[in-house]
Amino acid sequence: MLKFDEKNQIESVAGALALRSKIEQIVDEICARGYDEIYYLGIGGTYASGLQVVTHIREMSAIPVYVENAAEYITRGNRRINEKTVVVFSSETGSTQEMIEAVRRIKEVGATIIGFVDDETAELAKMVDYEIAYPKNEQI
C-alpha cells in the first residue's frame, strides 16, 4: 500500500487498545447507574460504522441498541432518546456541524454521551459526558 507505515500503524492501534481499562471503567459506571438502551449516533462514514457495531452487538447480546443518523435526529428528533439512554459516537475532527447540533439536542434530554474524538480539544469532545481520544483511532 502506498504510504503505509506498518510501525506507525502498530503503535497507533496499541495506543488505542491501551484505553481499554478507561473504557471499561466508563461502562461499569454507566451500568451501575442503569440505562434503558444504547444509540450509536453518526453521519456519513460514522453512521455506516454504527450500523456495523449495532449488527455485531445484536448478534452477541440482548441489549437494546440502535443507530441514529445525526441529520435525521436534528430534523425529526427521537422520543425514545431520554435521560436513561446512552449515546455513543465517533468523530475524527470533532467539528461536523450535524453532529454538534445533534449532540447539543441530545444533551438537552439528559442522555449520557460517550464520544470517541481524535482531537480532545474539539467542540464535540468538550460536549460529552465521557470523552475518549487517541489520534487516528476514533472508531475504536
C-alpha positions as CSV (number, residue, x, y, z in Angstrom):
1,M,0.0,0.0,0.0
2,L,1.2,3.5,-0.8
3,K,2.3,5.5,2.2
4,F,1.6,2.6,4.6
5,D,3.7,2.8,7.7
6,E,3.5,-0.5,9.5
7,K,5.4,0.6,12.6
8,N,3.2,3.7,13.0
9,Q,0.0,1.7,12.5
10,I,1.0,-0.9,15.1
11,E,1.9,1.8,17.6
12,S,-1.4,3.6,16.9
13,V,-3.5,0.5,17.4
14,A,-1.5,-0.4,20.6
15,G,-2.2,3.1,22.0
16,A,-5.9,2.8,21.3
17,L,-6.1,-0.6,22.8
18,A,-4.4,0.7,25.9
19,L,-7.6,2.7,26.5
20,R,-9.5,-0.5,27.3
21,S,-9.3,-0.1,31.1
22,K,-10.6,3.5,30.8
23,I,-13.5,2.4,28.6
24,E,-14.3,-0.5,30.9
25,Q,-14.4,1.9,33.9
26,I,-16.8,4.2,32.0
27,V,-19.0,1.2,31.1
28,D,-19.0,-0.1,34.7
29,E,-20.1,3.4,35.9
30,I,-22.9,3.6,33.4
31,C,-24.1,0.0,34.2
32,A,-24.1,0.8,37.9
33,R,-26.3,3.8,37.3
34,G,-28.5,1.9,34.8
35,Y,-29.7,2.6,31.3
36,D,-32.5,1.5,29.0
37,E,-30.9,1.4,25.6
38,I,-27.8,2.4,23.6
39,Y,-27.8,4.5,20.4
40,Y,-24.9,4.9,18.0
41,L,-25.0,8.4,16.5
42,G,-23.3,9.2,13.2
43,I,-23.3,10.9,9.9
44,G,-21.8,9.6,6.7
45,G,-19.0,7.1,7.5
46,T,-19.5,7.2,11.2
47,Y,-23.2,6.3,10.6
48,A,-22.1,3.4,8.5
49,S,-19.7,2.3,11.2
50,G,-22.5,2.5,13.7
51,L,-24.6,0.1,11.6
52,Q,-21.8,-2.4,11.8
53,V,-21.4,-2.1,15.6
54,V,-25.1,-2.5,16.2
55,T,-25.3,-5.6,14.0
56,H,-22.4,-7.1,16.0
57,I,-24.0,-6.2,19.3
58,R,-27.3,-7.7,18.3
59,E,-25.5,-10.9,17.3
60,M,-23.9,-11.2,20.8
61,S,-26.3,-9.5,23.2
62,A,-29.9,-8.8,24.1
63,I,-29.0,-5.1,24.9
64,P,-31.4,-2.8,23.0
65,V,-29.2,-1.0,20.6
66,Y,-29.9,1.3,17.6
67,V,-28.3,3.6,15.1
68,E,-29.4,7.2,14.8
69,N,-28.4,9.5,11.8
70,A,-27.4,12.9,13.2
71,A,-29.1,14.9,10.4
72,E,-32.3,12.9,10.7
73,Y,-32.3,13.4,14.5
74,I,-31.9,17.2,14.0
75,T,-34.8,17.1,11.6
76,R,-37.3,14.8,13.3
77,G,-36.0,14.0,16.8
78,N,-36.4,10.7,18.5
79,R,-38.7,10.5,21.5
80,R,-37.1,7.3,22.7
81,I,-33.8,9.1,23.4
82,N,-34.1,10.3,27.0
83,E,-32.3,10.5,30.4
84,K,-32.0,6.7,30.5
85,T,-30.3,6.5,27.1
86,V,-26.6,6.1,26.4
87,V,-25.5,7.7,23.1
88,V,-22.1,6.7,21.6
89,F,-20.4,8.4,18.7
90,S,-17.1,8.7,17.0
91,S,-15.6,11.7,15.2
92,E,-12.1,12.3,13.7
93,T,-12.4,16.1,13.6
94,G,-15.0,16.8,16.3
95,S,-16.3,19.6,14.2
96,T,-19.0,18.2,12.0
97,Q,-21.9,20.6,12.3
98,E,-24.7,17.9,12.2
99,M,-23.0,16.0,15.0
100,I,-22.5,19.1,17.1
101,E,-26.2,20.1,16.7
102,A,-27.4,16.5,17.4
103,V,-25.2,16.2,20.5
104,R,-26.4,19.6,21.7
105,R,-30.1,18.4,21.4
106,I,-29.4,15.0,23.0
107,K,-27.7,16.7,26.0
108,E,-31.0,18.7,26.4
109,V,-32.9,15.5,27.0
110,G,-30.3,14.3,29.5
111,A,-28.9,11.2,27.8
112,T,-25.4,10.0,28.7
113,I,-23.0,10.7,25.9
114,I,-19.7,8.9,25.1
115,G,-17.6,10.4,22.4
116,F,-14.6,8.9,20.7
117,V,-13.0,12.0,19.3
118,D,-9.5,12.1,17.9
119,D,-9.0,15.8,18.8
120,E,-9.7,16.1,22.5
121,T,-9.8,19.9,22.1
122,A,-12.6,19.9,19.5
123,E,-16.0,21.2,20.2
124,L,-17.6,17.8,20.3
125,A,-15.1,16.4,22.7
126,K,-16.0,19.2,25.2
127,M,-19.7,18.4,24.9
128,V,-19.7,14.8,26.0
129,D,-20.1,13.2,29.4
130,Y,-17.2,10.8,28.7
131,E,-14.5,11.6,26.1
132,I,-12.1,9.0,24.8
133,A,-9.3,10.2,22.5
134,Y,-6.5,8.6,20.7
135,P,-5.2,10.1,17.4
136,K,-6.4,8.3,14.2
137,N,-8.5,5.8,16.2
138,E,-11.8,7.5,16.8
139,Q,-13.6,4.3,15.7
140,I,-12.2,2.1,18.3
